[in-house]
Amino acid sequence: MSAPIVAPAHIEDTQELTAPLISHDPRWQLAQRIVASKSFAKSSFLTSFLLYVCDRELRGRAFEITEHQIGIHALRRPVTYNPGEDNIVRNYARLLRKRLDEYFRTEGKQEILRISIPRGKYVPVFYEGEKGQELPEPSLIASGISSETEIEEAISFSQPIWAPFSKLGHRTITLLFVFLTLAVALAAAWFGMRHFYHRSGTLSHQLWAGVFNSERDTLIVPADSGFGILQNLTQRPVHLGDYVNGVYLSRITPIPGVDSRNLNDLSTQRYTSVVDLNIVSSLSRLPELVSDRFAIRYARDLRMEDLKHSNAILLGSQHTNPWVELFEKDMNFALEYEPEVDDSTVLNRHPLPGENAVYKNAWADDSHRTYAVLAYLPSLDGMGHVILVEGLNMAGTQAAADFLLNDRTISPILKKATRADGTLEPFELLLETNSIGANAPEAHVVAERYDGSLQQ
C-alpha cells in the first residue's frame, strides 16, 4: 500500500499536486515517506520545501524551482519577498540536506531510491543505491563524485605543488596524502576527546548537553540592531506581533534630520552587533554542539514555527530581539526601554528583602553601571530549553554571555539549580556590570530566582 499523500503548504496553483501524473511515481512516494519520518514530522517548512521542489521536478517544471518561488510557495514569504535581503531559503536548504542525509542513514537506510539536493542548487536529484548501503558523504553526492578515481582527482593538488614528488607516482602520492590527513585527524580527535572527557563531568557540560542535543534543533538568534535603532528614532516601541508581520514598517514616517535612504536602509537591511557575533562564535565552538541540529537565525527571519519544537538561545532584549517577549511576560526580571537612548531599566516584579523594585541603567554616572538578565527557561512546547542573554545595552549583553560561558562563574548557579534527580531547573539571574563603550568587566549577581521562586 502506498504512503499517504501529503501536499506542500501554500502552493497557489489550481493544479492538484496529487494528480495521477505523479501520485504513483516511486519518486513522489519516496518524498512522501521522507516527510512522514521523524526527521521531518515536526517541521512543516522542511516538509513544504521538499514536496514543492519534488513536485515541480517530477511535473517537468524545474524552471519554477528558484529561491524566490520556494520562499513564496513553501516558506510562506509574501510575493514581495526579496531573497537578497532574506536568506531563509538558503538556511532551510542547508537544513534540508542534513535531514535527508539523516533519513537515509536511519529510517530510510533500506531505501533503494534516494534523493539529494546538490549544494548551490535546489532541484532535487533522484538516484539509486543498494539496500542497507551507507550514504556517501553529502559533499560527494552534491558534487556528483561517485567513483574512486573521481574522489582521488577531487582531493589531488595541482601539478606545481606535487612536482617535487612526481617520481613517487600518483597513487603513492594519494596514499601518502590520505595517511597524513588521517594522522592529523586522529591527533585532533585525541586532543578533542581529552578536552571533552575532562569537561563531561562538569555542570557546564550538563547545561550545554541539554541545550544542544541530537533530538531537537537548536537556534541561535542574534539581535536585530537596526530594529532597535528604528525604535529609538521613531520613539515608538514595537511588539512582537507587529514585528513578525512587518506592520511597523508601513507606519514609519519621515524623521527630521534622518535621510530617507538611511531610514529605508535600517528598515530593510539586517544589522547585528559585533558583540552578538562574538557570542555566536563562542557558542559554535562548544564541544557539546551538534552540528547537524544547529542553526543561526536572524531575528527578522525567525518564525513561530521555528521556535515551537526547537531549543533556542536568544541574544539581546525585547528592544532588539522581540522574540524575547514570548518568555519575558512570565519572568520575574523584565527589561524596559524609554525613548531616550540608554534610558532603560530592569523591573524586579517580586522583590525579595534587600532587593530593589527597579534597577536603572546609570550610563551618565562615573560608574557607567548597567544591568543584564540571564535566564534558562523551558521551551515553548515544554520539551526543551531556551536561554535568554539580555542586556540593557551591548556591554550588558556581553557581560551576561561571558558569565554564562565561564565555568567558574556559572558553576555555582548551576549547582543551586540542580534538582535531586540531576536535572537543571529553570533560573533567572539579574547581573550588574559597568559599561566601558560596548565592553564590560566581569558581572556579578545582584538577584536570582530558581524554579518555584520564579513567580512568587
Secondary structure by P-SEA (a helix, b strand, c coil): cccccccccccccccccccccccccaaaaaaaaaaacccccccaaaaaaaaaaaaaaaacccccccaaaaaaccccccccccccccaaaaaaaaaaaaaaaaaaacccccccbbbbbcccccbbbbbccccccccccaaaaaaccccaaaaaaaaccccccccccccccaaaaaaaaaaaaaaaaaaaaaaaaaaaaaacccaaaaaaaaaccccbbbbbbbbaaaaaaaaaaacccccaaaaaaccccccccccccccaaaaaaaacbbbbbaaaaaaaaaaaaccccccccbbbbccccccccccccbbbbbccccccccccccccccccbbbbbcccccccbbbcccccccccccccccccccccccbbbbbbbbccccccbbbbbccccaaaaaaaaaaaaccccaaaaaaaacccccccccbbbbbbbbbccccccbbbbccccccccccc
